[in-house]
Structure formats: structure tokens, C-alpha cells
Amino acid sequence: MPRTRAARAALAAAALALLAAGCGDAGGLQGAGSTPTATSPAKLWPNLAPASSPAWNYDNGDAEAMKGVTAPGGDIRKVEPVSLVRAEMAQHPDDYSGSKAPYRETARRMAYCGKEPADARCPLLKAYYRDITGDGKADLTLGFRLLPGHQTAVRVYTVEAGDRVVQVMSNDDAVSGVELAGRSVIIHAPSDLADYEYRFQWTWDPDQRVMLLTHDEMLRIGKREHSSSPSPTPSASPSASP
């Protein structure tokens, strides 16, 4: 005697239930609920005339050759980091020379650099070597304290035209951390807003042959302990987020 429609439906439902239970035990896929409706960006003020030039400088500097410094055999590792900082001081005396120079203490303490054993008064930080420009050769990422304040200079140098040393990135900021990632240098800086930080990403541009500020963002980092020591001055650079 043929089964009724109701009986067949009951058997089918029971079979599906058993199959679902078996898949669940085997680690099968499970539903995540309904998918929210996607919304496209709403373009505002379509008749607004586009700007033809930026309102302010976005810190994208030019490459600068370091005068009097060469890399023997094109190897940046053979260049003394101290000589690069001293070359910068000579090329930018307004920043380092004189009683009113903002980084006069850095210039004074350079006398303690290059000694063995290392002197803690030297403002120079450890040098890092990694290929950032993608030419298969090591580039130099260098940092030094900007005194008497609480900022840090971050510089990147590469070698061009045989032995010519060129500074392709220059950034001064209140730095809480620095990372190298691929062709980029990522700088973390404290924010005056609790539980947030600024994050700047400088990326090598092979056409401009310089590091460009490609990301500038403020990110929430969660609760953190606030120390009683003086904190660096927060960055005041304008936002340049793409």
C-alpha cells in the first residue's frame, strides 16, 4: 500500500534530521545566521568642484644625498651610522647647532657615540639592515633621539649610483614603536586620546624613488596602564589616510 504524502514528508524530515546530526558530529558547516544587507558608499555633494592642490604638506619628503658619505662597494653595511647622523647635522645646522636649535642636545651627545664599550649617553639607536627598496641589497633603517625633547628621528638610507648614500625617508615624531614590513616602515605614536594610538606607514615608491606616507590612521588599542613618567608629545601631523 503506497505511503501517504504526510507519511513521506515525516520520513523525509526524520532523514534530514539524522543527516544534520551526523554532519554536526563530523565538523560540518553550520549556519551563521542571516547576512546583513550590503550598502554602497553614498557620494556627497556631487557638484562640489574638486581641489587641485593639497591644503597642507603631508610629510612626503624628497630624497637627500648625504654629502661626504659613501658606501664602499655599494654596501650600506660598511657605512658608519654615526657618520650619517653627523652628515645630517651638517646639512641642517638650524636644527642642531646653536643654543636655540631644537635638537641641540642631540648634537652635544654625539660626542659619546662610536665608543667601545657603548656609552648610554649616545642618542643613536641600534641600526637595522633590510632590503626595503627591492633591489636585492640591504638598506639601512636608523633611529636616534631628538634631545632635549622626547621625540625620535627615524631615517631610511639606500645606495644609488654605485656608492652614493641617499636618505629616502625622514620622520620626526613621538615614537612608541617601529616595525619593518615588506617595503614599508610602520611607526606607532601615542595619541592624546586615551586607549588610541597613531599609526603611520611609509612605503617605498619605485617611481618617485622615495618613501611615501601611504597610511595615516588612529587605531584603538584598548585599555593600557598610564605611567607617571612624562609621555612624548603626541603627533600633530595631518591625516593622510587614503
C-alpha positions as CSV (number, residue, x, y, z in Angstrom):
1,M,0.0,0.0,0.0
2,P,1.6,3.3,-1.0
3,R,2.5,5.8,1.7
4,T,0.5,8.9,2.1
5,R,2.0,12.4,1.4
6,A,2.1,13.1,5.1
7,A,4.0,9.9,5.8
8,R,6.5,10.6,3.1
9,A,7.1,14.1,4.5
10,A,7.6,12.8,8.0
11,L,10.1,10.2,6.8
12,A,12.0,12.8,4.8
13,A,12.1,15.2,7.8
14,A,13.5,12.4,10.0
15,A,16.2,11.5,7.5
16,L,17.3,15.2,7.2
17,A,17.4,15.4,11.0
18,L,19.7,12.4,11.2
19,L,21.9,13.6,8.4
20,A,22.3,17.0,10.0
21,A,23.2,15.4,13.3
22,G,25.8,13.2,11.6
23,C,27.3,16.2,9.8
24,G,27.5,18.1,13.0
25,D,29.4,15.3,14.7
26,A,31.9,15.3,11.7
27,G,32.6,19.0,11.9
28,G,30.4,20.1,9.1
29,L,29.3,23.6,8.2
30,Q,26.8,25.4,10.4
31,G,24.7,28.4,9.6
32,A,25.9,31.8,10.9
33,G,22.5,33.5,10.8
34,S,21.1,36.0,8.3
35,T,23.5,38.1,6.2
36,P,23.2,41.9,6.7
37,T,22.2,43.8,3.6
38,A,25.2,45.4,1.9
39,T,25.2,49.2,1.5
40,S,27.2,51.0,-1.1
41,P,29.0,54.3,-0.2
42,A,26.8,57.4,-0.6
43,K,28.6,60.1,-2.6
44,L,28.1,63.5,-1.1
45,W,28.0,66.9,-2.9
46,P,28.5,65.6,-6.4
47,N,28.6,69.2,-7.7
48,L,31.5,70.2,-5.5
49,A,34.5,71.3,-7.5
50,P,37.5,69.0,-6.8
51,A,40.6,70.6,-5.2
52,S,43.6,70.8,-7.5
53,S,46.3,71.0,-4.7
54,P,46.7,69.9,-1.1
55,A,45.8,72.2,1.7
56,W,49.0,71.3,3.7
57,N,52.2,69.3,3.4
58,Y,51.6,65.6,4.0
59,D,55.2,65.0,5.1
60,N,56.2,63.3,1.8
61,G,59.8,64.5,1.7
62,D,62.3,64.4,-1.1
63,A,65.4,62.1,-1.3
64,E,68.5,63.7,0.1
65,A,72.1,62.7,-0.8
66,M,74.3,62.6,2.3
67,K,77.3,64.8,1.5
68,G,80.7,63.4,2.2
69,V,79.4,59.8,2.9
70,T,80.0,56.9,0.5
71,A,79.3,53.2,0.7
72,P,82.4,51.2,-0.3
73,G,81.4,48.6,-2.9
74,G,77.8,49.8,-2.7
75,D,77.3,48.1,0.7
76,I,75.4,50.2,3.2
77,R,76.6,48.0,6.0
78,K,80.1,49.4,5.5
79,V,78.9,52.9,6.4
80,E,79.2,54.0,10.0
81,P,75.7,55.1,11.2
82,V,77.4,57.9,13.3
83,S,78.7,59.4,10.1
84,L,75.2,59.6,8.6
85,V,73.8,61.5,11.6
86,R,76.7,63.9,11.6
87,A,76.2,64.5,7.9
88,E,72.6,65.3,8.6
89,M,73.6,67.8,11.3
90,A,76.0,69.5,8.9
91,Q,73.3,69.7,6.2
92,H,70.7,71.1,8.6
93,P,72.5,73.3,11.1
94,D,69.4,75.2,12.1
95,D,68.1,72.0,13.8
96,Y,71.2,71.1,15.6
97,S,73.6,74.0,16.0
98,G,73.3,76.9,18.4
99,S,71.7,77.5,21.8
100,K,68.2,77.9,20.2
101,A,68.4,74.8,18.0
102,P,65.5,72.4,18.8
103,Y,67.8,69.3,18.9
104,R,71.0,70.9,20.3
105,E,71.4,68.3,23.0
106,T,71.4,65.5,20.3
107,A,74.4,67.3,18.7
108,R,76.2,67.6,22.0
109,R,75.7,63.9,22.9
110,M,77.0,62.7,19.6
111,A,80.5,63.0,21.2
112,Y,79.6,59.9,23.2
113,C,78.9,57.8,20.1
114,G,81.2,55.3,18.4
115,K,83.0,54.3,21.6
116,E,83.7,50.9,22.9
117,P,82.1,49.9,25.2
118,A,78.9,51.7,24.1
119,D,78.1,54.9,26.1
120,A,74.5,55.2,27.3
121,R,74.6,58.9,26.6
122,C,74.9,58.4,22.9
123,P,71.5,59.2,21.3
124,L,71.9,56.7,18.5
125,L,69.7,53.6,18.4
126,K,70.5,50.2,17.0
127,A,70.8,50.1,13.2
128,Y,68.7,47.6,11.2
129,Y,69.5,46.3,7.7
130,R,66.8,45.0,5.3
131,D,66.0,45.3,1.7
132,I,63.2,47.9,1.6
133,T,63.7,49.3,-2.0
134,G,63.5,45.8,-3.6
135,D,66.9,46.0,-5.4
136,G,68.2,42.9,-3.6
137,K,70.6,44.9,-1.4
138,A,70.3,45.8,2.2
139,D,69.0,49.3,3.1
140,L,69.6,51.0,6.5
141,T,66.9,52.0,8.9
142,L,68.3,54.2,11.6
143,G,66.9,55.9,14.7
144,F,68.2,58.5,17.1
145,R,66.8,60.5,20.0
146,L,65.9,64.2,19.4
147,L,67.0,65.9,22.6
148,P,66.2,67.6,24.9
149,G,62.7,66.7,23.9
150,H,61.0,63.3,23.8
151,Q,60.9,62.7,20.0
152,T,62.7,60.1,17.9
153,A,64.1,60.5,14.4
154,V,63.6,57.6,12.0
155,R,65.6,57.5,8.8
156,V,66.0,55.1,5.9
157,Y,69.1,55.2,3.7
158,T,69.8,53.4,0.4
159,V,72.7,53.3,-2.0
160,E,72.4,54.7,-5.6
161,A,74.8,55.2,-8.5
162,G,77.5,52.9,-7.2
163,D,78.4,54.2,-3.7
164,R,76.2,57.3,-3.3
165,V,74.2,57.2,0.1
166,V,70.8,58.7,-0.2
167,Q,68.3,59.4,2.6
168,V,64.9,58.3,1.3
169,M,62.8,58.7,4.4
170,S,62.9,61.2,7.3
171,N,60.3,61.3,10.1
172,D,60.5,63.0,13.5
173,D,57.8,62.1,16.0
174,A,56.9,60.9,19.5
175,V,57.6,57.3,18.7
176,S,56.3,54.3,20.8
177,G,57.3,51.6,18.3
178,V,58.6,50.9,14.9
179,E,58.1,48.0,12.6
180,L,59.5,46.9,9.2
181,A,57.1,45.1,6.9
182,G,57.9,44.3,3.3
183,R,58.6,47.6,1.6
184,S,57.2,49.6,4.5
185,V,58.2,51.3,7.7
186,I,55.4,51.5,10.3
187,I,55.7,54.0,13.1
188,H,53.5,53.9,16.2
189,A,53.0,57.2,18.0
190,P,51.0,58.0,21.2
191,S,47.7,59.8,21.0
192,D,46.3,62.4,23.4
193,L,43.1,60.4,23.3
194,A,43.1,57.6,25.9
195,D,43.4,54.0,24.6
196,Y,44.2,55.1,21.0
197,E,47.4,55.5,19.0
198,Y,48.5,56.9,15.7
199,R,50.0,54.6,13.1
200,F,51.9,55.9,10.1
201,Q,53.0,53.7,7.3
202,W,55.8,54.8,4.9
203,T,56.2,52.8,1.8
204,W,58.9,52.7,-0.9
205,D,57.7,54.1,-4.3
206,P,59.9,52.8,-7.1
207,D,58.8,55.6,-9.5
208,Q,59.4,58.5,-7.1
209,R,62.4,56.6,-5.6
210,V,61.5,57.8,-2.1
211,M,59.4,56.5,0.9
212,L,55.9,58.0,0.8
213,L,53.4,58.3,3.6
214,T,50.8,55.9,2.4
215,H,48.7,55.4,5.6
216,D,48.0,57.7,8.5
217,E,45.4,56.4,10.9
218,M,44.2,56.4,14.5
219,L,43.6,53.0,16.0
220,R,42.0,51.8,19.2
221,I,44.5,49.7,21.2
222,G,42.4,49.0,24.3
223,K,43.0,49.8,27.9
224,R,46.6,50.5,28.9
225,E,48.4,51.4,32.1
226,H,49.4,55.0,32.3
227,S,52.8,55.6,33.8
228,S,53.8,58.5,36.0
229,S,56.8,59.3,33.7
230,P,56.4,62.2,31.2
231,S,55.0,60.9,27.9
232,P,56.2,62.1,24.5
233,T,54.3,64.9,22.8
234,P,51.6,63.4,20.6
235,S,52.0,63.7,16.8
236,A,50.4,66.7,15.3
237,S,50.7,65.7,11.6
238,P,47.5,65.9,9.4
239,S,45.7,62.8,8.5
240,A,46.6,61.4,5.1
241,S,44.6,58.2,5.1
242,P,43.8,57.0,1.5
